[in-house]
Amino acid sequence: MPSDDVADLLDAAVSSPSSGPILRSLARAAHHASGLKPVIDHIEGLQPLAFDHATRRLVAALLLREEHPRSVLAWVPEELAEDWILRTRALLTLDQHNEAVMAYRHAVAIDAGARTEDLDRELTLRDQQTSTAQILNFERPRPVEVPGWNFPAARELVRFADVAGLDEVKTQIVRKIIRPFREKGLFDRFRRKAGGGVLLYGPPGCGKTLLARATAGECAARFFSVAIPDILDMYIGESEKRLANVFAEARSSRPTVLFFDEIEAIGARRRFSESDSKASLVSTFLNEMDGVGANNEGILVLGATNVPWAVDPAFRRPGRFDRTVFVAPPDQVARRAILELSLRDRPVANDIDLGSIVQRTAGFSGADLVNLVETAADLAIEASVSEGDLCPISSRELAKALREVKPSTSEWLTTARNYAKFSNESGLYNEVVEFLNRHAR
């Protein structure tokens, strides 16, 4: 039988089953008590998502001590490193090795101090028993092996602070994507799942790929950029298998952001496809995103394209790429930030008027602005060779570079204007219309 204090708290918890403070007090008191079957039975009858993270964390720790690993997985939140350590230990008890490795790596990614000698030893010994016999390296995560596909190693973490400008786009991404990952408990209460699909579209060179990586960084999720050539295969049926393997790998390492650049290459309108095999690949992609048996909770699929009008409209159905974000050419603030970043650590003269350059580069993409600075740097190098002394980048070189480098977004915006005018029944191009009206293009 539990102690008198635990029994009294259990009576109070039964009388007020939705009270978080009482449940927390019960979990603390029970942690060093014995004979806790009545307490565990009471907890098993509660709904974990009805309680805050602190309460769920205490209950999960108690359930782990009492050897109820499946209940631990239901109760433990996914917020702090200690949460992922609890999840790791529960998964090991259930002999779910691959999932335990991923959970442990997630804990270490949040807080390197979360590593423990016993888990290092336990996971390493178990990994040595596999056919690959690799020693675990928690400094560089080793992906779970799926036949036909291996994810590349994770790259350096990128955050929104590393992306100049695009403030409106970042705000949309926080509201539509990041908040569901960060506030999972709240969204669970409303039966809204983190994950899904988001389609980024806009002119080339405006930061869609960098923005996708930063989104993964803000979500504290693993980011994998899927190279289209690694999917496509000359043999019928092989492309579909490779695509299915990508999703299978992602499901084994949640939370994960899958990024498909130039997604129109594997998601083109089926009536425009050259063959039935391409239509089959599109169907496989759609099925992996929300087909029967496709559990993609915790997986965010980001697609980027310069030609949204070429993507099969079935991708924009709710449950697939139901959120679209227009990544426009950088505004004045963003152009200044990109120019400052590109000029940093280069020899620069004091006569450069960045404000003037910003005014003269309307319509330039981020890549155009970098090209502008590099062209000016080439001119300064030529002058240095000619003069026999270091000649820094000055307003003269930048003025010459401006005559050579032209904005690359004009053709795209012209095409987008036509689609926005004649093919905007779904409202896909409303953001493009707003941008064009705002800048009178």
C-alpha positions as CSV (number, residue, x, y, z in Angstrom):
1,M,0.0,0.0,0.0
2,P,1.2,3.6,-0.7
3,S,2.1,5.8,2.3
4,D,-0.5,8.0,3.9
5,D,0.7,11.1,2.1
6,V,0.5,9.4,-1.2
7,A,-2.9,7.9,-0.4
8,D,-4.3,11.4,0.5
9,L,-2.9,12.9,-2.7
10,L,-4.3,10.0,-4.7
11,D,-7.8,10.7,-3.2
12,A,-7.4,14.4,-4.1
13,A,-6.3,13.5,-7.6
14,V,-9.3,11.2,-8.1
15,S,-11.6,14.0,-6.9
16,S,-10.0,16.5,-9.2
17,P,-8.7,14.5,-12.2
18,S,-7.9,17.5,-14.3
19,S,-5.8,19.3,-11.7
20,G,-2.2,19.6,-12.8
21,P,-0.8,20.8,-9.4
22,I,-2.4,17.9,-7.5
23,L,-1.0,15.4,-10.1
24,R,2.4,17.0,-9.8
25,S,2.4,16.7,-6.1
26,L,1.2,13.1,-6.4
27,A,4.0,12.2,-8.8
28,R,6.7,13.8,-6.5
29,A,5.4,12.1,-3.4
30,A,5.1,8.7,-5.2
31,H,8.6,8.9,-6.7
32,H,10.2,7.5,-3.5
33,A,7.3,5.4,-2.3
34,S,6.3,1.8,-3.0
35,G,3.1,-0.1,-3.6
36,L,2.1,2.3,-6.3
37,K,-0.3,0.2,-8.4
38,P,-3.4,2.3,-7.4
39,V,-1.4,5.5,-8.4
40,I,-0.4,4.0,-11.8
41,D,-3.9,2.7,-12.4
42,H,-5.2,6.3,-11.9
43,I,-2.6,7.8,-14.2
44,E,-3.3,5.2,-16.9
45,G,-6.9,6.5,-17.0
46,L,-5.9,10.1,-17.6
47,Q,-5.4,11.9,-20.9
48,P,-1.7,13.2,-21.0
49,L,-2.5,16.0,-23.5
50,A,-4.8,17.6,-20.9
51,F,-1.8,18.6,-18.8
52,D,1.1,21.0,-19.2
53,H,4.7,19.8,-20.0
54,A,6.0,20.1,-16.4
55,T,3.3,17.8,-15.1
56,R,3.7,15.3,-18.0
57,R,7.5,15.3,-17.4
58,L,7.1,14.3,-13.7
59,V,4.5,11.7,-14.5
60,A,6.7,10.2,-17.3
61,A,9.7,9.9,-14.9
62,L,7.5,8.1,-12.3
63,L,6.2,5.7,-15.0
64,L,9.7,5.0,-16.2
65,R,10.8,4.1,-12.6
66,E,7.7,1.8,-12.3
67,E,8.6,0.2,-15.6
68,H,5.7,1.3,-17.8
69,P,7.7,2.3,-20.9
70,R,4.7,2.6,-23.3
71,S,3.0,4.9,-20.9
72,V,6.2,7.0,-20.7
73,L,6.1,7.5,-24.5
74,A,2.5,8.7,-24.2
75,W,3.2,11.1,-21.3
76,V,6.7,12.6,-22.0
77,P,6.7,15.9,-23.9
78,E,9.2,16.7,-26.6
79,E,10.6,20.0,-25.4
80,L,13.7,19.7,-23.2
81,A,16.8,17.4,-23.4
82,E,15.6,15.6,-20.3
83,D,12.4,14.7,-22.1
84,W,14.3,13.1,-24.9
85,I,16.5,11.2,-22.4
86,L,13.3,9.8,-20.8
87,R,12.1,8.8,-24.2
88,T,15.4,7.2,-25.0
89,R,15.3,5.1,-21.9
90,A,11.7,4.0,-22.5
91,L,12.5,3.1,-26.1
92,L,15.5,1.0,-25.0
93,T,13.3,-0.8,-22.5
94,L,11.0,-1.6,-25.4
95,D,14.1,-2.7,-27.5
96,Q,13.4,-0.1,-30.1
97,H,17.1,0.6,-30.8
98,N,16.9,2.8,-33.8
99,E,14.3,5.1,-32.3
100,A,16.3,5.3,-29.1
101,V,19.4,6.4,-31.0
102,M,17.4,9.2,-32.7
103,A,15.9,10.3,-29.4
104,Y,19.3,10.4,-27.7
105,R,20.8,12.4,-30.5
106,H,18.0,14.8,-30.3
107,A,18.7,15.2,-26.6
108,V,22.4,15.8,-27.2
109,A,21.6,18.3,-30.0
110,I,19.5,20.4,-27.5
111,D,22.0,20.1,-24.7
112,A,25.4,18.4,-25.0
113,G,25.5,18.1,-21.3
114,A,22.6,15.6,-21.5
115,R,25.0,12.8,-22.5
116,T,25.4,10.0,-19.9
117,E,28.0,7.3,-19.7
118,D,25.4,4.5,-19.3
119,L,23.4,5.5,-22.4
120,D,26.6,6.0,-24.5
121,R,27.7,2.5,-23.4
122,E,24.3,0.9,-23.9
123,L,23.7,2.3,-27.3
124,T,27.2,1.6,-28.5
125,L,27.1,-2.0,-27.3
126,R,23.7,-2.6,-29.0
127,D,24.9,-1.0,-32.2
128,Q,28.0,-3.3,-32.3
129,Q,25.6,-6.2,-32.4
130,T,24.1,-5.0,-35.7
131,S,25.4,-6.2,-39.1
132,T,27.1,-2.8,-39.8
133,A,29.0,-3.0,-36.4
134,Q,29.6,0.7,-36.4
135,I,30.4,2.5,-33.2
136,L,27.9,5.3,-32.5
137,N,29.3,8.8,-33.0
138,F,27.0,11.4,-31.3
139,E,29.0,14.3,-32.7
140,R,27.9,13.3,-36.2
141,P,24.6,11.4,-36.4
142,R,24.5,8.2,-38.4
143,P,21.3,7.8,-40.2
144,V,19.3,4.6,-39.9
145,E,19.9,2.5,-43.0
146,V,17.1,2.0,-45.5
147,P,17.8,0.0,-48.6
148,G,18.4,2.2,-51.6
149,W,18.8,5.4,-49.7
150,N,21.2,7.1,-47.3
151,F,20.7,10.6,-46.0
152,P,23.7,12.9,-46.2
153,A,25.2,14.1,-43.0
154,A,23.5,17.1,-41.3
155,R,25.0,20.4,-42.2
156,E,25.7,23.4,-40.0
157,L,22.6,24.7,-38.2
158,V,21.0,27.8,-39.8
159,R,18.6,30.1,-38.0
160,F,16.4,33.0,-39.2
161,A,19.0,35.4,-37.9
162,D,21.3,34.1,-40.6
163,V,18.8,35.0,-43.4
164,A,18.8,38.7,-44.3
165,G,15.4,40.3,-44.8
166,L,12.3,38.3,-45.8
167,D,10.6,39.4,-42.5
168,E,7.0,38.9,-43.9
169,V,7.9,35.4,-45.1
170,K,9.5,34.6,-41.7
171,T,6.4,35.7,-39.9
172,Q,4.2,33.5,-42.1
173,I,6.5,30.5,-41.5
174,V,6.5,31.0,-37.7
175,R,2.7,31.1,-37.7
176,K,2.1,28.2,-40.2
177,I,5.1,25.9,-39.5
178,I,7.3,26.6,-36.5
179,R,4.7,27.3,-33.8
180,P,3.1,23.9,-34.3
181,F,6.5,22.3,-33.7
182,R,7.3,24.4,-30.7
183,E,3.9,24.4,-29.1
184,K,3.1,20.7,-29.8
185,G,1.1,20.2,-26.6
186,L,-1.2,23.2,-27.4
187,F,-1.7,22.1,-30.9
188,D,-2.4,18.5,-29.8
189,R,-5.2,19.8,-27.6
190,F,-6.8,21.2,-30.8
191,R,-6.0,18.0,-32.7
192,R,-3.7,19.9,-35.0
193,K,-0.5,18.0,-35.9
194,A,2.9,19.4,-36.5
195,G,4.2,18.7,-40.0
196,G,2.5,18.7,-43.3
197,G,3.7,20.3,-46.5
198,V,4.7,23.8,-47.4
199,L,5.5,25.0,-51.0
200,L,8.0,27.9,-51.3
201,Y,7.8,29.6,-54.7
202,G,9.4,32.7,-56.3
203,P,12.1,33.9,-58.6
204,P,15.4,32.1,-58.7
205,G,18.1,33.2,-56.3
206,C,15.8,34.8,-53.6
207,G,16.7,32.5,-50.8
208,K,14.2,29.6,-50.8
209,T,16.8,27.0,-50.0
210,L,18.4,29.0,-47.2
211,L,15.0,29.8,-45.8
212,A,14.1,26.1,-45.8
213,R,17.3,25.3,-43.8
214,A,16.6,28.1,-41.4
215,T,13.1,26.8,-40.9
216,A,14.5,23.4,-39.9
217,G,16.9,25.2,-37.5
218,E,14.0,27.1,-35.8
219,C,12.0,23.8,-35.5
220,A,15.0,22.0,-33.9
221,A,14.5,19.3,-36.5
222,R,16.9,17.4,-38.7
223,F,17.2,18.9,-42.2
224,F,17.7,16.8,-45.3
225,S,17.9,18.3,-48.8
226,V,16.8,15.6,-51.2
227,A,18.7,15.9,-54.5
228,I,16.3,15.2,-57.4
229,P,19.0,13.2,-59.4
230,D,19.1,10.8,-56.4
231,I,15.4,10.1,-56.9
232,L,15.1,9.8,-60.7
233,D,16.2,6.6,-62.3
234,M,16.1,5.4,-65.9
235,Y,14.5,2.1,-65.0
236,I,10.7,1.9,-64.6
237,G,9.6,1.7,-60.9
238,E,13.0,2.5,-59.4
239,S,12.3,6.2,-58.9
240,E,9.1,5.3,-57.0
241,K,11.1,3.0,-54.7
242,R,13.7,5.6,-54.0
243,L,11.1,8.2,-53.2
244,A,9.3,5.8,-50.8
245,N,12.7,5.0,-49.1
246,V,13.2,8.7,-48.5
247,F,9.9,9.0,-46.6
248,A,10.6,5.7,-44.7
249,E,13.9,7.1,-43.5
250,A,12.3,10.4,-42.5
251,R,9.7,8.6,-40.4
252,S,12.5,6.8,-38.5
253,S,14.1,10.1,-37.4
254,R,11.4,12.5,-36.5
255,P,11.2,15.5,-36.2
256,T,12.6,15.9,-39.7
257,V,12.3,18.5,-42.5
258,L,12.5,17.0,-46.0
259,F,13.4,19.6,-48.6
260,F,12.8,19.0,-52.3
261,D,14.3,21.8,-54.5
262,E,12.9,22.1,-58.0
263,I,10.1,19.9,-57.0
264,E,8.4,20.3,-60.4
265,A,11.0,17.7,-61.7
266,I,9.2,15.0,-59.7
267,G,5.8,16.6,-59.2
268,A,4.9,18.0,-62.7
269,R,1.3,18.3,-63.9
270,R,0.5,14.8,-65.0
271,R,-1.2,16.0,-68.2
272,F,2.1,17.6,-69.1
273,S,4.2,14.5,-68.3
274,E,6.1,12.8,-71.0
275,S,5.2,9.3,-70.0
276,D,3.1,7.1,-67.7
277,S,6.2,6.6,-65.5
278,K,6.3,10.2,-64.5
279,A,2.6,10.1,-63.7
280,S,3.3,7.1,-61.5
281,L,6.0,9.0,-59.7
282,V,3.7,11.9,-59.0
283,S,1.1,9.4,-57.6
284,T,3.7,7.8,-55.4
285,F,4.7,11.3,-54.0
286,L,1.0,12.1,-53.3
287,N,0.5,8.8,-51.6
288,E,3.6,9.2,-49.4
289,M,2.4,12.6,-48.2
290,D,-1.1,11.6,-47.1
291,G,-2.0,8.2,-48.4
292,V,-3.6,5.4,-46.3
293,G,-1.1,4.3,-43.7
294,A,1.3,7.3,-44.2
295,N,1.9,8.5,-40.7
296,N,3.9,11.8,-41.3
297,E,3.4,13.5,-37.9
298,G,6.6,15.3,-37.1
299,I,7.7,15.4,-40.7
300,L,7.6,18.7,-42.5
301,V,7.9,18.4,-46.3
302,L,9.2,21.6,-47.9
303,G,9.1,22.0,-51.6
304,A,10.7,24.9,-53.6
305,T,10.0,25.8,-57.2
306,N,10.5,28.6,-59.6
307,V,7.6,27.5,-61.7
308,P,4.6,26.8,-59.4
309,W,2.3,26.7,-62.4
310,A,4.1,23.5,-63.5
311,V,3.4,21.6,-60.3
312,D,0.5,19.2,-60.3
313,P,-2.5,20.9,-58.6
314,A,-3.2,17.7,-56.6
315,F,-0.2,18.7,-54.4
316,R,-2.1,21.7,-53.1
317,R,-4.9,19.7,-51.6
318,P,-5.2,19.9,-47.8
319,G,-2.9,17.4,-46.2
320,R,-0.2,17.9,-48.9
321,F,1.3,21.2,-49.9
322,D,-1.7,23.0,-48.4
323,R,0.4,26.0,-47.4
324,T,2.2,28.1,-50.1
325,V,4.6,30.9,-49.3
326,F,5.8,33.5,-51.9
327,V,9.5,34.3,-51.5
328,A,9.8,37.7,-53.2
329,P,12.9,39.5,-54.3
330,P,14.5,41.3,-51.3
331,D,13.2,44.7,-50.3
332,Q,15.4,47.7,-49.5
333,V,16.2,46.6,-45.9
334,A,17.1,43.1,-47.1
335,R,19.2,44.3,-50.0
336,R,21.2,46.5,-47.7
337,A,21.8,43.6,-45.3
338,I,22.8,41.3,-48.1
339,L,25.2,43.9,-49.5
340,E,26.8,44.5,-46.1
341,L,27.2,40.7,-45.6
342,S,28.8,40.3,-49.0
343,L,31.2,43.2,-48.5
344,R,32.2,42.0,-45.1
345,D,35.9,40.9,-44.7
346,R,36.8,42.4,-48.1
347,P,39.0,45.5,-48.6
348,V,36.5,48.3,-49.0
349,A,37.0,52.0,-49.6
350,N,35.3,54.7,-47.5
351,D,33.5,56.3,-50.4
352,I,30.8,53.6,-50.9
353,D,27.3,54.9,-50.5
354,L,25.3,51.7,-49.8
355,G,22.0,53.7,-49.7
356,S,22.5,54.7,-53.3
357,I,23.3,51.2,-54.4
358,V,20.2,49.9,-52.6
359,Q,18.1,52.3,-54.5
360,R,19.6,51.3,-57.8
361,T,19.2,47.5,-57.2
362,A,15.4,47.2,-57.0
363,G,14.3,43.9,-58.5
364,F,17.7,42.2,-57.8
365,S,17.6,38.8,-56.2
366,G,19.9,37.9,-53.3
367,A,22.1,36.0,-55.8
368,D,22.2,39.0,-58.1
369,L,23.4,41.2,-55.2
370,V,26.2,38.7,-54.4
371,N,27.1,38.6,-58.0
372,L,27.3,42.4,-58.1
373,V,29.8,42.5,-55.2
374,E,31.9,39.7,-56.7
375,T,32.0,41.5,-60.0
376,A,33.2,44.6,-58.2
377,A,35.8,42.5,-56.4
378,D,37.1,41.2,-59.7
379,L,37.4,44.7,-61.0
380,A,39.3,45.7,-57.8
381,I,41.6,42.7,-58.2
382,E,42.4,43.8,-61.8
383,A,43.1,47.3,-60.6
384,S,45.4,45.9,-57.9
385,V,47.4,43.9,-60.4
386,S,47.7,46.9,-62.7
387,E,48.7,49.3,-59.9
388,G,51.0,46.8,-58.1
389,D,49.3,47.7,-54.8
390,L,46.1,46.7,-53.1
391,C,43.1,48.7,-54.5
392,P,40.0,48.2,-52.3
393,I,36.4,47.9,-53.7
394,S,35.2,51.5,-54.2
395,S,32.1,53.2,-55.5
396,R,33.8,53.2,-58.9
397,E,34.0,49.4,-59.1
398,L,30.5,49.1,-57.8
399,A,29.2,51.6,-60.4
400,K,31.0,49.6,-63.2
401,A,29.5,46.3,-61.8
402,L,26.0,47.8,-61.8
403,R,26.4,48.4,-65.6
404,E,27.3,44.8,-66.1
405,V,25.0,43.0,-63.7
406,K,21.3,43.1,-64.4
407,P,18.4,41.8,-62.3
408,S,17.4,38.2,-63.1
409,T,13.9,38.4,-61.7
410,S,12.3,40.5,-64.5
411,E,11.4,37.6,-66.7
412,W,10.0,35.5,-63.9
413,L,7.9,38.4,-62.6
414,T,6.5,39.0,-66.2
415,T,5.5,35.4,-66.5
416,A,4.0,35.4,-63.0
417,R,2.0,38.5,-63.8
418,N,0.3,36.6,-66.7
419,Y,-0.5,33.6,-64.5
420,A,-1.8,35.9,-61.8
421,K,-4.0,37.7,-64.3
422,F,-5.4,34.8,-66.1
423,S,-5.0,31.6,-63.9
424,N,-5.6,32.7,-60.4
425,E,-8.9,31.1,-59.6
426,S,-7.5,29.3,-56.6
427,G,-5.8,32.4,-55.2
428,L,-2.4,30.8,-55.4
429,Y,-0.8,34.0,-56.8
430,N,-2.5,36.6,-54.5
431,E,0.8,37.3,-52.9
432,V,2.4,37.8,-56.3
433,V,-0.4,40.3,-57.2
434,E,0.2,42.2,-53.9
435,F,3.9,42.4,-54.6
436,L,3.5,43.6,-58.1
437,N,0.9,46.2,-57.1
438,R,3.1,47.4,-54.2
439,H,6.1,47.8,-56.5
440,A,4.2,48.9,-59.6
441,R,5.8,46.3,-61.9
